[in-house]
Amino acid sequence: MPTGDYEVFEHHFTVKDYLGLSFISKLKQKPVFHVKAGQITYVGEFKQTIFLQERNDDRRILKGTVLSVHDQYDRDIQLLTKKFPDLAGQKIEKNLAR
């Protein structure tokens, strides 16, 4: 990726219940992160919390979502280098999305 600031503005997620609901969410809060060309950058773990509202007919409707970013650098880099051994020993910058 070219050097610059990037933002997450939309994402897709599925609610795993008996309805198998699927949503595309346009974010009000847009996490921004910076990358430099030729560098590997860790931007954090993204967690999506959803709020469902029960209806009288036993169905649910999406009431809202909140996206949060968490620093799980040590855990995630260990998983990454296990899956992609060629990355072991390479410098991976931590620049959490904000």
VMD Tcl script that builds the backbone (N, CA, C; Angstrom):
set m [mol new atoms 294]
animate dup $m
set s [atomselect $m all]
$s set {name element resname resid chain x y z} {
  {N N MET 1 A 0.835 -1.173 0.000}
  {CA C MET 1 A 0.000 0.000 0.000}
  {C C MET 1 A 0.880 1.236 0.000}
  {N N PRO 2 A 0.464 2.255 -0.685}
  {CA C PRO 2 A 1.223 3.507 -0.635}
  {C C PRO 2 A 1.181 4.124 0.766}
  {N N THR 3 A 2.202 4.885 1.116}
  {CA C THR 3 A 2.224 5.589 2.386}
  {C C THR 3 A 1.005 6.501 2.482}
  {N N GLY 4 A 0.375 6.494 3.639}
  {CA C GLY 4 A -0.764 7.389 3.834}
  {C C GLY 4 A -1.654 6.968 4.975}
  {N N ASP 5 A -2.686 7.759 5.183}
  {CA C ASP 5 A -3.703 7.474 6.189}
  {C C ASP 5 A -4.867 6.764 5.502}
  {N N TYR 6 A -5.379 5.738 6.164}
  {CA C TYR 6 A -6.484 4.955 5.637}
  {C C TYR 6 A -7.564 4.869 6.707}
  {N N GLU 7 A -8.803 4.686 6.275}
  {CA C GLU 7 A -9.893 4.552 7.236}
  {C C GLU 7 A -10.777 3.380 6.857}
  {N N VAL 8 A -11.370 2.805 7.889}
  {CA C VAL 8 A -12.365 1.758 7.699}
  {C C VAL 8 A -13.708 2.482 7.692}
  {N N PHE 9 A -14.425 2.432 6.566}
  {CA C PHE 9 A -15.678 3.181 6.490}
  {C C PHE 9 A -16.901 2.288 6.368}
  {N N GLU 10 A -16.677 1.024 6.071}
  {CA C GLU 10 A -17.788 0.099 5.890}
  {C C GLU 10 A -17.259 -1.311 6.133}
  {N N HIS 11 A -18.100 -2.170 6.664}
  {CA C HIS 11 A -17.692 -3.559 6.827}
  {C C HIS 11 A -18.925 -4.442 6.796}
  {N N HIS 12 A -18.688 -5.719 6.587}
  {CA C HIS 12 A -19.773 -6.695 6.486}
  {C C HIS 12 A -19.686 -7.629 7.682}
  {N N PHE 13 A -20.817 -7.949 8.270}
  {CA C PHE 13 A -20.816 -8.921 9.354}
  {C C PHE 13 A -22.107 -9.713 9.313}
  {N N THR 14 A -22.064 -10.886 9.928}
  {CA C THR 14 A -23.212 -11.784 9.966}
  {C C THR 14 A -23.588 -12.058 11.408}
  {N N VAL 15 A -24.861 -11.981 11.713}
  {CA C VAL 15 A -25.362 -12.341 13.029}
  {C C VAL 15 A -25.703 -13.817 12.983}
  {N N LYS 16 A -25.014 -14.607 13.777}
  {CA C LYS 16 A -25.215 -16.053 13.742}
  {C C LYS 16 A -26.336 -16.453 14.683}
  {N N ASP 17 A -27.525 -16.400 14.190}
  {CA C ASP 17 A -28.661 -16.907 14.940}
  {C C ASP 17 A -29.532 -17.691 13.975}
  {N N TYR 18 A -30.687 -18.048 14.379}
  {CA C TYR 18 A -31.533 -18.893 13.547}
  {C C TYR 18 A -31.944 -18.211 12.240}
  {N N LEU 19 A -31.836 -16.892 12.176}
  {CA C LEU 19 A -32.194 -16.189 10.949}
  {C C LEU 19 A -31.026 -16.051 9.987}
  {N N GLY 20 A -29.793 -16.190 10.481}
  {CA C GLY 20 A -28.616 -16.019 9.639}
  {C C GLY 20 A -28.559 -14.632 9.025}
  {N N LEU 21 A -28.868 -13.619 9.816}
  {CA C LEU 21 A -28.909 -12.256 9.308}
  {C C LEU 21 A -27.532 -11.780 8.872}
  {N N SER 22 A -27.470 -11.010 7.814}
  {CA C SER 22 A -26.223 -10.473 7.301}
  {C C SER 22 A -26.401 -8.974 7.081}
  {N N PHE 23 A -25.400 -8.195 7.465}
  {CA C PHE 23 A -25.502 -6.747 7.383}
  {C C PHE 23 A -24.249 -6.148 6.769}
  {N N ILE 24 A -24.407 -5.024 6.114}
  {CA C ILE 24 A -23.287 -4.165 5.765}
  {C C ILE 24 A -23.483 -2.900 6.573}
  {N N SER 25 A -22.477 -2.543 7.332}
  {CA C SER 25 A -22.584 -1.413 8.239}
  {C C SER 25 A -21.700 -0.272 7.754}
  {N N LYS 26 A -22.293 0.880 7.532}
  {CA C LYS 26 A -21.516 2.082 7.255}
  {C C LYS 26 A -21.241 2.727 8.609}
  {N N LEU 27 A -20.000 2.891 8.921}
  {CA C LEU 27 A -19.609 3.318 10.263}
  {C C LEU 27 A -19.738 4.821 10.465}
  {N N LYS 28 A -20.279 5.198 11.621}
  {CA C LYS 28 A -20.276 6.609 12.013}
  {C C LYS 28 A -18.887 6.970 12.521}
  {N N GLN 29 A -18.314 6.065 13.288}
  {CA C GLN 29 A -16.950 6.222 13.777}
  {C C GLN 29 A -16.050 5.480 12.790}
  {N N LYS 30 A -15.158 6.181 12.164}
  {CA C LYS 30 A -14.318 5.580 11.128}
  {C C LYS 30 A -12.884 5.450 11.638}
  {N N PRO 31 A -12.477 4.243 12.053}
  {CA C PRO 31 A -11.095 4.068 12.524}
  {C C PRO 31 A -10.094 4.436 11.423}
  {N N VAL 32 A -9.104 5.237 11.798}
  {CA C VAL 32 A -8.070 5.691 10.872}
  {C C VAL 32 A -6.741 5.092 11.304}
  {N N PHE 33 A -5.932 4.675 10.322}
  {CA C PHE 33 A -4.595 4.179 10.635}
  {C C PHE 33 A -3.630 4.648 9.558}
  {N N HIS 34 A -2.348 4.684 9.914}
  {CA C HIS 34 A -1.301 5.164 9.005}
  {C C HIS 34 A -0.376 4.006 8.645}
  {N N VAL 35 A -0.049 3.908 7.374}
  {CA C VAL 35 A 0.917 2.908 6.920}
  {C C VAL 35 A 2.006 3.597 6.105}
  {N N LYS 36 A 3.168 2.945 6.079}
  {CA C LYS 36 A 4.283 3.410 5.257}
  {C C LYS 36 A 4.570 2.346 4.212}
  {N N ALA 37 A 4.851 2.773 3.016}
  {CA C ALA 37 A 5.133 1.846 1.914}
  {C C ALA 37 A 6.282 0.910 2.297}
  {N N GLY 38 A 6.108 -0.375 1.994}
  {CA C GLY 38 A 7.161 -1.362 2.246}
  {C C GLY 38 A 7.268 -1.809 3.689}
  {N N GLN 39 A 6.371 -1.352 4.542}
  {CA C GLN 39 A 6.421 -1.690 5.958}
  {C C GLN 39 A 5.195 -2.519 6.330}
  {N N ILE 40 A 5.374 -3.456 7.247}
  {CA C ILE 40 A 4.247 -4.231 7.760}
  {C C ILE 40 A 3.710 -3.482 8.979}
  {N N THR 41 A 2.404 -3.227 8.987}
  {CA C THR 41 A 1.803 -2.430 10.050}
  {C C THR 41 A 0.673 -3.190 10.727}
  {N N TYR 42 A 0.733 -3.261 12.056}
  {CA C TYR 42 A -0.335 -3.849 12.864}
  {C C TYR 42 A -1.262 -2.726 13.287}
  {N N VAL 43 A -2.550 -2.827 12.929}
  {CA C VAL 43 A -3.501 -1.753 13.227}
  {C C VAL 43 A -4.452 -2.104 14.364}
  {N N GLY 44 A -4.329 -3.311 14.933}
  {CA C GLY 44 A -5.148 -3.688 16.077}
  {C C GLY 44 A -6.201 -4.719 15.744}
  {N N GLU 45 A -6.865 -5.169 16.800}
  {CA C GLU 45 A -7.971 -6.118 16.672}
  {C C GLU 45 A -9.266 -5.313 16.672}
  {N N PHE 46 A -10.085 -5.537 15.658}
  {CA C PHE 46 A -11.359 -4.836 15.550}
  {C C PHE 46 A -12.451 -5.734 16.122}
  {N N LYS 47 A -13.228 -5.196 17.060}
  {CA C LYS 47 A -14.356 -5.938 17.634}
  {C C LYS 47 A -15.641 -5.173 17.349}
  {N N GLN 48 A -16.629 -5.912 16.897}
  {CA C GLN 48 A -17.925 -5.327 16.590}
  {C C GLN 48 A -18.937 -5.798 17.631}
  {N N THR 49 A -19.546 -4.877 18.325}
  {CA C THR 49 A -20.616 -5.202 19.257}
  {C C THR 49 A -21.925 -4.784 18.600}
  {N N ILE 50 A -22.858 -5.708 18.564}
  {CA C ILE 50 A -24.143 -5.391 17.947}
  {C C ILE 50 A -25.237 -5.383 18.996}
  {N N PHE 51 A -26.229 -4.585 18.745}
  {CA C PHE 51 A -27.364 -4.488 19.641}
  {C C PHE 51 A -28.614 -4.869 18.857}
  {N N LEU 52 A -29.240 -5.957 19.289}
  {CA C LEU 52 A -30.445 -6.438 18.630}
  {C C LEU 52 A -31.648 -6.148 19.510}
  {N N GLN 53 A -32.756 -5.902 18.879}
  {CA C GLN 53 A -33.999 -5.655 19.604}
  {C C GLN 53 A -34.971 -6.779 19.279}
  {N N GLU 54 A -35.505 -7.378 20.328}
  {CA C GLU 54 A -36.500 -8.447 20.152}
  {C C GLU 54 A -37.823 -7.837 19.698}
  {N N ARG 55 A -38.486 -8.549 18.824}
  {CA C ARG 55 A -39.829 -8.133 18.403}
  {C C ARG 55 A -40.847 -9.125 18.954}
  {N N ASN 56 A -42.104 -8.799 18.872}
  {CA C ASN 56 A -43.171 -9.661 19.394}
  {C C ASN 56 A -43.260 -10.997 18.661}
  {N N ASP 57 A -42.803 -11.064 17.409}
  {CA C ASP 57 A -42.914 -12.297 16.628}
  {C C ASP 57 A -41.652 -13.166 16.748}
  {N N ASP 58 A -40.887 -13.008 17.833}
  {CA C ASP 58 A -39.657 -13.768 18.101}
  {C C ASP 58 A -38.547 -13.498 17.088}
  {N N ARG 59 A -38.639 -12.443 16.345}
  {CA C ARG 59 A -37.563 -12.046 15.440}
  {C C ARG 59 A -36.769 -10.919 16.088}
  {N N ARG 60 A -35.613 -10.674 15.525}
  {CA C ARG 60 A -34.768 -9.601 16.040}
  {C C ARG 60 A -34.500 -8.601 14.926}
  {N N ILE 61 A -34.327 -7.358 15.315}
  {CA C ILE 61 A -33.912 -6.349 14.354}
  {C C ILE 61 A -32.654 -5.678 14.897}
  {N N LEU 62 A -31.808 -5.242 13.977}
  {CA C LEU 62 A -30.566 -4.587 14.357}
  {C C LEU 62 A -30.876 -3.188 14.861}
  {N N LYS 63 A -30.471 -2.921 16.092}
  {CA C LYS 63 A -30.722 -1.616 16.705}
  {C C LYS 63 A -29.505 -0.705 16.557}
  {N N GLY 64 A -28.312 -1.277 16.568}
  {CA C GLY 64 A -27.112 -0.460 16.434}
  {C C GLY 64 A -25.857 -1.295 16.574}
  {N N THR 65 A -24.723 -0.672 16.273}
  {CA C THR 65 A -23.435 -1.347 16.375}
  {C C THR 65 A -22.390 -0.386 16.945}
  {N N VAL 66 A -21.373 -0.956 17.563}
  {CA C VAL 66 A -20.231 -0.181 18.043}
  {C C VAL 66 A -18.971 -0.948 17.657}
  {N N LEU 67 A -18.052 -0.267 17.020}
  {CA C LEU 67 A -16.778 -0.863 16.624}
  {C C LEU 67 A -15.700 -0.351 17.572}
  {N N SER 68 A -14.895 -1.267 18.111}
  {CA C SER 68 A -13.791 -0.868 18.985}
  {C C SER 68 A -12.504 -1.528 18.517}
  {N N VAL 69 A -11.381 -0.882 18.813}
  {CA C VAL 69 A -10.061 -1.373 18.426}
  {C C VAL 69 A -9.298 -1.723 19.694}
  {N N HIS 70 A -8.692 -2.918 19.706}
  {CA C HIS 70 A -7.972 -3.396 20.887}
  {C C HIS 70 A -6.546 -3.765 20.516}
  {N N ASP 71 A -5.636 -3.556 21.452}
  {CA C ASP 71 A -4.226 -3.891 21.249}
  {C C ASP 71 A -3.980 -5.333 21.693}
  {N N GLN 72 A -3.902 -6.218 20.727}
  {CA C GLN 72 A -3.580 -7.627 20.977}
  {C C GLN 72 A -2.310 -7.983 20.183}
  {N N TYR 73 A -1.373 -7.034 20.157}
  {CA C TYR 73 A -0.175 -7.154 19.324}
  {C C TYR 73 A 0.567 -8.468 19.556}
  {N N ASP 74 A 0.920 -8.755 20.796}
  {CA C ASP 74 A 1.723 -9.958 21.067}
  {C C ASP 74 A 1.006 -11.225 20.609}
  {N N ARG 75 A -0.257 -11.354 20.961}
  {CA C ARG 75 A -1.033 -12.523 20.554}
  {C C ARG 75 A -1.149 -12.609 19.028}
  {N N ASP 76 A -1.495 -11.490 18.394}
  {CA C ASP 76 A -1.729 -11.499 16.954}
  {C C ASP 76 A -0.458 -11.724 16.142}
  {N N ILE 77 A 0.661 -11.161 16.580}
  {CA C ILE 77 A 1.919 -11.369 15.856}
  {C C ILE 77 A 2.349 -12.825 15.977}
  {N N GLN 78 A 2.135 -13.434 17.131}
  {CA C GLN 78 A 2.445 -14.856 17.299}
  {C C GLN 78 A 1.603 -15.697 16.336}
  {N N LEU 79 A 0.313 -15.415 16.239}
  {CA C LEU 79 A -0.566 -16.143 15.313}
  {C C LEU 79 A -0.167 -15.886 13.855}
  {N N LEU 80 A 0.170 -14.641 13.538}
  {CA C LEU 80 A 0.545 -14.273 12.168}
  {C C LEU 80 A 1.810 -15.002 11.714}
  {N N THR 81 A 2.832 -15.003 12.579}
  {CA C THR 81 A 4.088 -15.638 12.192}
  {C C THR 81 A 3.987 -17.166 12.194}
  {N N LYS 82 A 3.037 -17.699 12.933}
  {CA C LYS 82 A 2.797 -19.143 12.873}
  {C C LYS 82 A 2.162 -19.505 11.534}
  {N N LYS 83 A 1.243 -18.674 11.079}
  {CA C LYS 83 A 0.561 -18.937 9.814}
  {C C LYS 83 A 1.438 -18.582 8.613}
  {N N PHE 84 A 2.255 -17.534 8.750}
  {CA C PHE 84 A 3.141 -17.077 7.680}
  {C C PHE 84 A 4.581 -17.039 8.201}
  {N N PRO 85 A 5.258 -18.185 8.249}
  {CA C PRO 85 A 6.601 -18.267 8.842}
  {C C PRO 85 A 7.622 -17.313 8.222}
  {N N ASP 86 A 7.433 -16.927 6.970}
  {CA C ASP 86 A 8.378 -16.003 6.332}
  {C C ASP 86 A 8.399 -14.631 7.005}
  {N N LEU 87 A 7.371 -14.319 7.778}
  {CA C LEU 87 A 7.324 -13.028 8.464}
  {C C LEU 87 A 8.055 -13.035 9.798}
  {N N ALA 88 A 8.403 -14.218 10.294}
  {CA C ALA 88 A 9.120 -14.320 11.568}
  {C C ALA 88 A 10.426 -13.535 11.474}
  {N N GLY 89 A 10.679 -12.717 12.475}
  {CA C GLY 89 A 11.916 -11.937 12.514}
  {C C GLY 89 A 11.819 -10.606 11.785}
  {N N GLN 90 A 10.754 -10.385 11.030}
  {CA C GLN 90 A 10.603 -9.102 10.342}
  {C C GLN 90 A 10.016 -8.070 11.306}
  {N N LYS 91 A 10.366 -6.826 11.103}
  {CA C LYS 91 A 9.844 -5.756 11.943}
  {C C LYS 91 A 8.395 -5.472 11.543}
  {N N ILE 92 A 7.516 -5.512 12.518}
  {CA C ILE 92 A 6.096 -5.219 12.293}
  {C C ILE 92 A 5.737 -4.030 13.184}
  {N N GLU 93 A 5.501 -2.895 12.549}
  {CA C GLU 93 A 5.181 -1.667 13.273}
  {C C GLU 93 A 3.798 -1.755 13.902}
  {N N LYS 94 A 3.676 -1.230 15.105}
  {CA C LYS 94 A 2.360 -1.152 15.744}
  {C C LYS 94 A 1.863 0.273 15.610}
  {N N ASN 95 A 0.752 0.451 14.914}
  {CA C ASN 95 A 0.138 1.750 14.731}
  {C C ASN 95 A -1.367 1.553 14.810}
  {N N LEU 96 A -1.891 1.483 16.025}
  {CA C LEU 96 A -3.285 1.160 16.236}
  {C C LEU 96 A -4.210 2.165 15.582}
  {N N ALA 97 A -5.268 1.641 14.981}
  {CA C ALA 97 A -6.297 2.515 14.412}
  {C C ALA 97 A -6.887 3.335 15.552}
  {N N ARG 98 A -7.269 4.545 15.232}
  {CA C ARG 98 A -7.845 5.428 16.270}
  {C C ARG 98 A -9.156 6.000 15.788}
}
mol reanalyze $m
mol bondsrecalc $m
mol representation Tube
mol addrep $m
